[in-house]
Amino acid sequence: MANTDDAHKSENVGIIGSGLIGRSFAMLFAAAGYRPCIYDIKESQLDDALADTRKQLADLEKHGLLRGSLSAAEQHERISTTNDLAECVSDVFYIQECVYEREELKRSVWEKVDPMVGENTILASSASAIVPSKLSEGLVHRNNFIVVHPTNPPFYAPLVEIIPAPWTEAGIVQKVKALMTELGQSPVVLKKEIEGFVLNRIQYSIIGEYMRLLKEGIMSVEDLDKVMTDGLGVRYAFNGPLMTAYLNAEGFYEYGEKYRDMIFGIQKSFGEPIKMEGDILKQMQDEITRVVPMDAIHERRAKRDLRLTALSKLKKEMDRKDSENS
Ligand SMILES: NC(=O)c1ccc[n+]([C@@H]2O[C@H](COP(=O)([O-])OP(=O)(O)OC[C@H]3O[C@@H](n4cnc5c(N)ncnc54)[C@H](O)[C@@H]3O)[C@@H](O)[C@H]2O)c1
């Protein structure tokens, strides 16, 4: 059941936007015993959200991946919807905004919400790259504002980046971190804001280098993806790049001694970023559609989700064994 200490006097949570991420947050909160209420400007989206979360929760139950102690039906019963913003955000201890990634839109939503909330309500945005200071400057409750950036799909990839604005109270960071842990997510905190946060900066640096290697004719799209799925990605599913390096030598001093000049030399050759447009974009589209044609995308997504489910189960099982042995 939901926590009822001072930090969360109410079980109610407001979710603004009923797309992919709004639905996921609603399910995560419902699984932990909260009562999320989803608001959207499009009425039809709200109906879709209810039908889709019902199906997703039933699928998770079928695969043994449902969180918490409530059944899928009981979790779904906790999710409600509204087309009235005030109803969504009043009497809630936490709001997660999940509208399109457009600064003006997000700012206008928060300007409307700001006068509707109490002094202690936590105001969180799912923004993927827009820094919290740009979204909250000028809000009366800006000290309660924070970005909580999930990884998609949140049930299988539990990482959430927590990014405070310069004026966010330290207590809000701690409360949000505890809340995300309670939901079963894996929170990481940025000590200060930076455009793109961390996950997307790393992701885009990889895609940037992929485009350079394609442009220079070093490798095909199919083989480039294999470098990740059969190489780096396999390692990184269990150990991050820093732990991987540490384990690949007798500690970091030896790793630095052995590899620093090679690493530095390669890093210096990375050069200017390449824009995803024109010939490079066409090459990526042409080559990838030979592997998975456009009319098979749906099928490939289903395969991706099955594999993510299997990996998620394996990781859960290994974590359980680790905690039993510790
Ligand atoms: N999809 C991802 O992989 C992903 C991952 C992490 C974070 N995010 C971030 O989460 C946020 C939402 O992304 P998404 O993928 O769920 O988008 P989406 O397109 O699936 O859904 C956006 C929803 O917002 C609604 N909306 C638009 N204007 C609104 C308004 N004024 N008030 C209320 N609702 C409104 C739309 O009707 C739609 O239902 C974005 O900031 C995005 O960058 C997305």
The ligand as a Tripos MOL2 file, in Angstrom:
@<TRIPOS>MOLECULE
LIG
   44    48     1     0     0
SMALL
NO_CHARGES

@<TRIPOS>ATOM
      1 N1          8.7200    7.9430  -25.3040 N.am      1 LIG1
      2 C1          9.8980    7.8270  -24.7330 C.2       1 LIG1
      3 O1         10.7070    6.9590  -25.0640 O.2       1 LIG1
      4 C2         10.2650    8.7640  -23.6020 C.ar      1 LIG1
      5 C3         11.2190    8.3530  -22.6500 C.ar      1 LIG1
      6 C4         11.5180    9.2140  -21.5910 C.ar      1 LIG1
      7 C5         10.8920   10.4480  -21.4840 C.ar      1 LIG1
      8 N2          9.9890   10.8280  -22.4410 N.ar      1 LIG1
      9 C6          9.3790   12.1470  -22.3060 C.3       1 LIG1
     10 O2          8.0800   11.9990  -21.7550 O.3       1 LIG1
     11 C7          7.2270   13.0380  -22.2560 C.3       1 LIG1
     12 C8          6.0090   12.4040  -22.9120 C.3       1 LIG1
     13 O3          6.4400   11.5750  -23.9580 O.3       1 LIG1
     14 P1          5.4990   10.4290  -24.5790 P.3       1 LIG1
     15 O4          6.3850    9.5360  -25.3480 O.co2     1 LIG1
     16 O5          4.6120    9.8770  -23.5040 O.co2     1 LIG1
     17 O6          4.6270   11.3230  -25.5700 O.3       1 LIG1
     18 P2          3.2610   10.9100  -26.3090 P.3       1 LIG1
     19 O7          3.2790   11.6090  -27.6190 O.co2     1 LIG1
     20 O8          3.0810    9.4320  -26.2990 O.co2     1 LIG1
     21 O9          2.1190   11.5420  -25.3720 O.3       1 LIG1
     22 C9          1.9930   12.9060  -25.0930 C.3       1 LIG1
     23 C10         0.5890   13.1300  -24.5500 C.3       1 LIG1
     24 O10         0.4880   14.4710  -24.0700 O.3       1 LIG1
     25 C11        -0.8370   14.9040  -24.3660 C.3       1 LIG1
     26 N3         -0.8810   16.3610  -24.3060 N.ar      1 LIG1
     27 C12        -0.4370   17.2580  -25.2210 C.ar      1 LIG1
     28 N4         -0.6560   18.5110  -24.7860 N.ar      1 LIG1
     29 C13        -1.2410   18.4130  -23.5590 C.ar      1 LIG1
     30 C14        -1.7100   19.3500  -22.6020 C.ar      1 LIG1
     31 N5         -1.6120   20.6640  -22.8020 N.pl3     1 LIG1
     32 N6         -2.2430   18.8710  -21.4630 N.ar      1 LIG1
     33 C15        -2.3500   17.5360  -21.2510 C.ar      1 LIG1
     34 N7         -1.9280   16.5910  -22.1150 N.ar      1 LIG1
     35 C16        -1.3850   17.0410  -23.2590 C.ar      1 LIG1
     36 C17        -1.1270   14.3190  -25.7420 C.3       1 LIG1
     37 O11        -2.5050   14.3320  -26.0280 O.3       1 LIG1
     38 C18        -0.5190   12.9270  -25.5790 C.3       1 LIG1
     39 O12        -1.4850   12.0200  -25.0640 O.3       1 LIG1
     40 C19         8.0920   13.8780  -23.2020 C.3       1 LIG1
     41 O13         8.6520   14.9560  -22.5020 O.3       1 LIG1
     42 C20         9.1800   12.8990  -23.6150 C.3       1 LIG1
     43 O14        10.3780   13.5230  -24.0360 O.3       1 LIG1
     44 C21         9.6430   10.0020  -23.4760 C.ar      1 LIG1
@<TRIPOS>BOND
     1     1     2 1
     2     2     3 2
     3     2     4 1
     4     4     5 ar
     5     4    44 ar
     6     5     6 ar
     7     6     7 ar
     8     7     8 ar
     9     8     9 1
    10     8    44 ar
    11     9    10 1
    12     9    42 1
    13    10    11 1
    14    11    12 1
    15    11    40 1
    16    12    13 1
    17    13    14 1
    18    14    15 2
    19    14    16 1
    20    14    17 1
    21    17    18 1
    22    18    19 2
    23    18    20 1
    24    18    21 1
    25    21    22 1
    26    22    23 1
    27    23    24 1
    28    23    38 1
    29    24    25 1
    30    25    26 1
    31    25    36 1
    32    26    27 ar
    33    26    35 ar
    34    27    28 ar
    35    28    29 ar
    36    29    30 ar
    37    29    35 ar
    38    30    31 1
    39    30    32 ar
    40    32    33 ar
    41    33    34 ar
    42    34    35 ar
    43    36    37 1
    44    36    38 1
    45    38    39 1
    46    40    41 1
    47    40    42 1
    48    42    43 1
@<TRIPOS>SUBSTRUCTURE
     1 LIG1         1 GROUP 0 **** ****
